[in-house]
């Protein structure tokens, strides 16, 4: 068997959690492969909204195992809160969740370092979520980090104290005021919660699943345009958010990647700083934000909004080898009479069809105008009910990107998900 990968093709917040939840009944294992509690995957069913930060989005489905892979960074305090909330809802988390021993831990001092570093940048802030993600990945690559498997070792507390001492020395140079003791209590309570779960050598586990013909879906976090290598650096996250990240974040070989589902909104959003060529800093952007309820699931911050960006979409589909596109929030555009789509860029007087290296370059989007559908899409149950203008929009994007759009979302609930071609989406057939 091969691992199918599901990832976001924009700046995050594309709706990955919802789609994973919809696809989960057709998979045996759902595995997170990168990122940390800066992720906020929103699922809605039976009139209730759920937001997951660390735990894979398959946790609500019966008969499905969930894995937090080695590429993820885990904040024990956040993890405990998430588990307790799920258990209070009657979800048997322990029976359905495994955690990689090789996943790294976010320490309380990582969050302090994050806040101190961002504060020192002043106007040059990158828009960090201040959850300690960056400093944790820095310790990982600097070979200083603590891993989940370390909590099973007799000298874990000594390892913790040694790393914290290094962090406190760095914090002195920032002259950053803090109360570490206040943060450590909940953190160590989270460590005890982690100890109660099944810790696994995840690369062995996931490959054994494949060898035994089990279906695995790798769930990405954040978006491809935030990839540490291929995103709008330095306004990016600290991990590889593209499909290659599933290989290093789970321990699977490239030849074991199967379908790659690429999710995008029918328009664009971004949280935090960084380039955004199609951003609408006007009443249209405000209306997009209102109609789409564009506020971060993790941070609550208002998202910047703009029209769909084809050059960026083609770029991210290319670097991840996307095989199928999934379009989210088509229903939001019903509020408009006209839709603009960026088909190429004019960069410093030269045409480009992919994002330029220089993030400070003057980018003027070149737009096509399409007629919008006047109908409310939220009650649609099948493709035969699609208005002609929606079909035209779908066809336009497919032709520009060169990939089929196989799933359309017309609302937040799991039931508001429509498959256009079940032959191309066999898992939903």
DAZILIN-V97796 format. One record per residue. RES is the residue in one letter. PSI is psi in whole degrees, -180 to 180 (* if undefined). D_FIRST is the distance of its C-alpha to the first C-alpha in whole Angstrom. Layout:
BEGIN
res=RES psi=PSI d_first=D_FIRST
res=RES psi=PSI d_first=D_FIRST
END
This chain:
BEGIN
res=X psi=161 d_first=0
res=X psi=159 d_first=4
res=X psi=124 d_first=7
res=X psi=145 d_first=10
res=X psi=136 d_first=13
res=X psi=123 d_first=16
res=X psi=162 d_first=19
res=X psi=142 d_first=23
res=X psi=2 d_first=25
res=X psi=-136 d_first=28
res=X psi=29 d_first=30
res=X psi=176 d_first=28
res=X psi=26 d_first=29
res=X psi=-19 d_first=27
res=X psi=29 d_first=26
res=X psi=-42 d_first=23
res=X psi=-43 d_first=23
res=X psi=-45 d_first=24
res=X psi=-39 d_first=21
res=X psi=-45 d_first=19
res=X psi=-40 d_first=21
res=X psi=-39 d_first=21
res=X psi=-23 d_first=17
res=X psi=-40 d_first=16
res=X psi=-16 d_first=17
res=X psi=9 d_first=14
res=X psi=154 d_first=12
res=X psi=-29 d_first=12
res=X psi=133 d_first=12
res=X psi=126 d_first=14
res=X psi=124 d_first=15
res=X psi=138 d_first=18
res=X psi=-5 d_first=18
res=X psi=174 d_first=22
res=X psi=-175 d_first=25
res=X psi=-151 d_first=27
res=X psi=5 d_first=30
res=X psi=-13 d_first=31
res=X psi=146 d_first=28
res=X psi=94 d_first=29
res=X psi=115 d_first=26
res=X psi=130 d_first=29
res=X psi=145 d_first=27
res=X psi=126 d_first=30
res=X psi=150 d_first=30
res=X psi=35 d_first=33
res=X psi=9 d_first=35
res=X psi=135 d_first=34
res=X psi=136 d_first=33
res=X psi=138 d_first=31
res=X psi=123 d_first=30
res=X psi=142 d_first=28
res=X psi=-38 d_first=28
res=X psi=-40 d_first=26
res=X psi=135 d_first=24
res=X psi=154 d_first=20
res=X psi=2 d_first=21
res=X psi=4 d_first=19
res=X psi=-23 d_first=22
res=X psi=-10 d_first=24
res=X psi=139 d_first=21
res=X psi=157 d_first=21
res=X psi=22 d_first=19
res=X psi=129 d_first=17
res=X psi=149 d_first=16
res=X psi=141 d_first=17
res=X psi=131 d_first=17
res=X psi=110 d_first=20
res=X psi=175 d_first=18
res=X psi=-22 d_first=21
res=X psi=-5 d_first=21
res=X psi=147 d_first=23
res=X psi=134 d_first=27
res=X psi=129 d_first=28
res=X psi=110 d_first=32
res=X psi=-35 d_first=33
res=X psi=-47 d_first=35
res=X psi=-41 d_first=33
res=X psi=-46 d_first=30
res=X psi=-45 d_first=33
res=X psi=-41 d_first=35
res=X psi=-43 d_first=31
res=X psi=-46 d_first=30
res=X psi=-41 d_first=34
res=X psi=-42 d_first=34
res=X psi=-42 d_first=31
res=X psi=-36 d_first=32
res=X psi=-21 d_first=35
res=X psi=-2 d_first=33
res=X psi=10 d_first=32
res=X psi=127 d_first=29
res=X psi=82 d_first=28
res=X psi=-44 d_first=26
res=X psi=-32 d_first=26
res=X psi=-14 d_first=24
res=X psi=7 d_first=21
res=X psi=130 d_first=21
res=X psi=151 d_first=20
res=X psi=134 d_first=22
res=X psi=135 d_first=21
res=X psi=-26 d_first=24
res=X psi=-1 d_first=24
res=X psi=140 d_first=24
res=X psi=153 d_first=28
res=X psi=140 d_first=31
res=X psi=120 d_first=33
res=X psi=160 d_first=37
res=X psi=-37 d_first=40
res=X psi=-23 d_first=41
res=X psi=-40 d_first=38
res=X psi=-36 d_first=39
res=X psi=-42 d_first=43
res=X psi=-39 d_first=42
res=X psi=-48 d_first=40
res=X psi=-41 d_first=43
res=X psi=-43 d_first=46
res=X psi=-44 d_first=44
res=X psi=-39 d_first=44
res=X psi=-37 d_first=47
res=X psi=-22 d_first=48
res=X psi=-22 d_first=47
res=X psi=-124 d_first=49
res=X psi=-14 d_first=49
res=X psi=22 d_first=46
res=X psi=145 d_first=44
res=X psi=-4 d_first=40
res=X psi=34 d_first=39
res=X psi=147 d_first=38
res=X psi=-4 d_first=37
res=X psi=30 d_first=39
res=X psi=10 d_first=36
res=X psi=10 d_first=36
res=X psi=-54 d_first=32
res=X psi=-52 d_first=34
res=X psi=-34 d_first=36
res=X psi=-44 d_first=33
res=X psi=-32 d_first=31
res=X psi=-42 d_first=34
res=X psi=-33 d_first=34
res=X psi=-52 d_first=31
res=X psi=-24 d_first=31
res=X psi=1 d_first=35
res=X psi=35 d_first=33
res=X psi=-12 d_first=36
res=X psi=159 d_first=33
res=X psi=139 d_first=33
res=X psi=162 d_first=29
res=X psi=-40 d_first=28
res=X psi=-22 d_first=28
res=X psi=-24 d_first=32
res=X psi=-14 d_first=33
res=X psi=-9 d_first=32
res=X psi=151 d_first=35
res=X psi=-29 d_first=38
res=X psi=24 d_first=39
res=X psi=-46 d_first=37
res=X psi=-38 d_first=41
res=X psi=-42 d_first=42
res=X psi=-42 d_first=39
res=X psi=-49 d_first=39
res=X psi=-37 d_first=43
res=X psi=-45 d_first=43
res=X psi=-40 d_first=40
res=X psi=-38 d_first=43
res=X psi=-39 d_first=46
res=X psi=-42 d_first=44
res=X psi=-40 d_first=43
res=X psi=-34 d_first=47
res=X psi=-40 d_first=48
res=X psi=-41 d_first=47
res=X psi=-31 d_first=48
res=X psi=-39 d_first=51
res=X psi=-25 d_first=51
res=X psi=-16 d_first=50
res=X psi=44 d_first=53
res=X psi=121 d_first=51
res=X psi=140 d_first=52
res=X psi=167 d_first=49
res=X psi=85 d_first=49
res=X psi=-40 d_first=47
res=X psi=-36 d_first=48
res=X psi=-32 d_first=47
res=X psi=-27 d_first=44
res=X psi=-33 d_first=43
res=X psi=-58 d_first=43
res=X psi=-32 d_first=41
res=X psi=-46 d_first=38
res=X psi=-28 d_first=39
res=X psi=-38 d_first=39
res=X psi=-36 d_first=35
res=X psi=-42 d_first=34
res=X psi=-36 d_first=35
res=X psi=-43 d_first=33
res=X psi=-40 d_first=30
res=X psi=-23 d_first=31
res=X psi=-6 d_first=31
res=X psi=164 d_first=27
res=X psi=115 d_first=24
res=X psi=133 d_first=24
res=X psi=158 d_first=21
res=X psi=93 d_first=20
res=X psi=-32 d_first=17
res=X psi=-35 d_first=15
res=X psi=-43 d_first=15
res=X psi=-49 d_first=14
res=X psi=-39 d_first=11
res=X psi=-32 d_first=9
res=X psi=-40 d_first=10
res=X psi=-45 d_first=9
res=X psi=-41 d_first=5
res=X psi=-24 d_first=7
res=X psi=23 d_first=8
res=X psi=32 d_first=5
res=X psi=144 d_first=7
res=X psi=128 d_first=7
res=X psi=134 d_first=8
res=X psi=122 d_first=11
res=X psi=124 d_first=13
res=X psi=115 d_first=17
res=X psi=161 d_first=19
res=X psi=162 d_first=23
res=X psi=-153 d_first=26
res=X psi=162 d_first=26
res=X psi=-31 d_first=25
res=X psi=0 d_first=29
res=X psi=8 d_first=29
res=X psi=139 d_first=27
res=X psi=-30 d_first=29
res=X psi=-40 d_first=29
res=X psi=3 d_first=29
res=X psi=-171 d_first=30
res=X psi=67 d_first=34
res=X psi=136 d_first=35
res=X psi=8 d_first=37
res=X psi=64 d_first=36
res=X psi=177 d_first=33
res=X psi=-174 d_first=31
res=X psi=15 d_first=30
res=X psi=172 d_first=26
res=X psi=111 d_first=24
res=X psi=-2 d_first=23
res=X psi=177 d_first=21
res=X psi=-30 d_first=17
res=X psi=-28 d_first=18
res=X psi=-25 d_first=19
res=X psi=-31 d_first=15
res=X psi=-51 d_first=15
res=X psi=-27 d_first=18
res=X psi=-8 d_first=18
res=X psi=-19 d_first=15
res=X psi=39 d_first=15
res=X psi=150 d_first=12
res=X psi=152 d_first=12
res=X psi=-32 d_first=13
res=X psi=1 d_first=10
res=X psi=9 d_first=7
res=X psi=131 d_first=9
res=X psi=-115 d_first=8
res=X psi=145 d_first=11
res=X psi=106 d_first=14
res=X psi=121 d_first=17
res=X psi=119 d_first=20
res=X psi=136 d_first=23
res=X psi=152 d_first=27
res=X psi=157 d_first=30
res=X psi=-6 d_first=32
res=X psi=-168 d_first=34
res=X psi=148 d_first=34
res=X psi=158 d_first=35
res=X psi=141 d_first=35
res=X psi=136 d_first=37
res=X psi=-169 d_first=39
res=X psi=171 d_first=40
res=X psi=165 d_first=39
res=X psi=147 d_first=39
res=X psi=85 d_first=39
res=X psi=-37 d_first=40
res=X psi=15 d_first=40
res=X psi=140 d_first=41
res=X psi=98 d_first=44
res=X psi=60 d_first=47
res=X psi=-166 d_first=49
res=X psi=-31 d_first=49
res=X psi=-43 d_first=46
res=X psi=-41 d_first=44
res=X psi=-39 d_first=45
res=X psi=-38 d_first=45
res=X psi=-44 d_first=41
res=X psi=-43 d_first=41
res=X psi=-49 d_first=43
res=X psi=-36 d_first=41
res=X psi=1 d_first=38
res=X psi=53 d_first=39
res=X psi=81 d_first=37
res=X psi=137 d_first=38
res=X psi=133 d_first=35
res=X psi=-29 d_first=34
res=X psi=-46 d_first=34
res=X psi=-24 d_first=37
res=X psi=0 d_first=39
res=X psi=142 d_first=40
res=X psi=136 d_first=41
res=X psi=143 d_first=38
res=X psi=141 d_first=40
res=X psi=149 d_first=39
res=X psi=179 d_first=39
res=X psi=163 d_first=38
res=X psi=138 d_first=35
res=X psi=100 d_first=34
res=X psi=-45 d_first=33
res=X psi=-42 d_first=33
res=X psi=-39 d_first=31
res=X psi=-44 d_first=28
res=X psi=-40 d_first=28
res=X psi=-50 d_first=28
res=X psi=-33 d_first=25
res=X psi=-37 d_first=23
res=X psi=-50 d_first=23
res=X psi=-15 d_first=23
res=X psi=-2 d_first=19
res=X psi=41 d_first=18
res=X psi=137 d_first=18
res=X psi=-24 d_first=17
res=X psi=142 d_first=19
res=X psi=146 d_first=22
res=X psi=119 d_first=23
res=X psi=124 d_first=27
res=X psi=157 d_first=28
res=X psi=34 d_first=32
res=X psi=-30 d_first=33
res=X psi=-28 d_first=36
res=X psi=-35 d_first=37
res=X psi=-9 d_first=39
res=X psi=-19 d_first=40
res=X psi=-6 d_first=43
res=X psi=152 d_first=44
res=X psi=-31 d_first=46
res=X psi=140 d_first=44
res=X psi=131 d_first=41
res=X psi=143 d_first=41
res=X psi=128 d_first=38
res=X psi=118 d_first=38
res=X psi=-21 d_first=37
res=X psi=171 d_first=38
res=X psi=150 d_first=40
res=X psi=107 d_first=44
res=X psi=110 d_first=44
res=X psi=39 d_first=47
res=X psi=0 d_first=48
res=X psi=140 d_first=45
res=X psi=138 d_first=43
res=X psi=148 d_first=39
res=X psi=23 d_first=36
res=X psi=160 d_first=34
res=X psi=134 d_first=35
res=X psi=157 d_first=38
res=X psi=-45 d_first=37
res=X psi=108 d_first=41
res=X psi=-12 d_first=40
res=X psi=1 d_first=44
res=X psi=148 d_first=44
res=X psi=112 d_first=46
res=X psi=121 d_first=43
res=X psi=112 d_first=45
res=X psi=140 d_first=42
res=X psi=118 d_first=43
res=X psi=149 d_first=42
res=X psi=149 d_first=42
res=X psi=131 d_first=43
res=X psi=147 d_first=42
res=X psi=136 d_first=43
res=X psi=162 d_first=42
res=X psi=136 d_first=41
res=X psi=-5 d_first=44
res=X psi=150 d_first=42
res=X psi=124 d_first=40
res=X psi=-12 d_first=37
res=X psi=-21 d_first=36
res=X psi=1 d_first=36
res=X psi=138 d_first=34
res=X psi=-20 d_first=32
res=X psi=168 d_first=31
res=X psi=-23 d_first=31
res=X psi=-17 d_first=34
res=X psi=-2 d_first=36
res=X psi=132 d_first=35
res=X psi=154 d_first=38
res=X psi=-38 d_first=39
res=X psi=-34 d_first=39
res=X psi=-43 d_first=36
res=X psi=-37 d_first=34
res=X psi=-40 d_first=36
res=X psi=-44 d_first=35
res=X psi=-46 d_first=31
res=X psi=-41 d_first=32
res=X psi=-49 d_first=34
res=X psi=-42 d_first=31
res=X psi=-44 d_first=28
res=X psi=-39 d_first=31
res=X psi=-39 d_first=32
res=X psi=-28 d_first=28
res=X psi=26 d_first=27
res=X psi=151 d_first=24
res=X psi=141 d_first=23
res=X psi=110 d_first=24
res=X psi=-19 d_first=22
res=X psi=138 d_first=23
res=X psi=131 d_first=27
res=X psi=132 d_first=28
res=X psi=20 d_first=32
res=X psi=169 d_first=32
res=X psi=-24 d_first=31
res=X psi=150 d_first=30
res=X psi=-27 d_first=27
res=X psi=-17 d_first=28
res=X psi=51 d_first=30
res=X psi=121 d_first=26
res=X psi=127 d_first=26
res=X psi=126 d_first=23
res=X psi=-33 d_first=25
res=X psi=100 d_first=23
res=X psi=-18 d_first=20
res=X psi=-28 d_first=19
res=X psi=-12 d_first=18
res=X psi=72 d_first=16
res=X psi=-27 d_first=14
res=X psi=-19 d_first=13
res=X psi=3 d_first=17
res=X psi=* d_first=18
END
